[in-house]
Amino acid sequence: MIKAKKGEVSAQSQAMPTQMSEGWIAVVGDFFNNRNMSAQEVQKRLHDLLMQR
């Protein structure tokens, strides 16, 4: 789909399955709502999420 649109994606939901998109939003939301969460923890959680294929 991304190739067909010349690399343009208007929403993250177009670039990944719904479950993965919801997980991504949850992790980023957790980061902004939890002052104790480090950027490294978010990076690890996002990486783990993307590797779940």
N, C-alpha and C positions, 0 to 999 in steps of 0.2 A: 504494500500500500504506500509506503514512504517513497519507494522508487517511482511509482506511478505518479506521484504528486511532486516529483523533483525535489525530494527531501523536505517538503513542507508538511508540518503537522500542526494543526490548529489547537489540539488538545491532547494531553498525555494519554487519554483513553483511546486515541487512534493509534498510538504507538505500542500499546501493550494490552493484554487481556484484562477484563474487568476486575478480576480478583487481584491481579498484580497492581493495577491502578489504585484500587481501594487500599491495598497495603501500603503503597507509596505515600498516599495522602495521609494515612494514619501515622506513619513514621515521621513525616515532616511536621504534622500537627503535634505529635508528642514532643518533638524538638522545640517548637515554639512555646509550648505550654509547660515544659519542665526545665527549669533553670539549672538543674543538676545534670542534665544530659549533655555529654560532650559531643563535639562535632565528629570525633572519631567513632563514638558509639553509633551515631546516626549513619555514618558512612558504612560501618560494618553491617548494620541492619538493612540498609538499602542494597548493599552487595549481596547479602544472603537472600533477600527477596528476589533479586534479579536472577540468582542462580537456581531458583526453585523450579524452573521449567519442567 
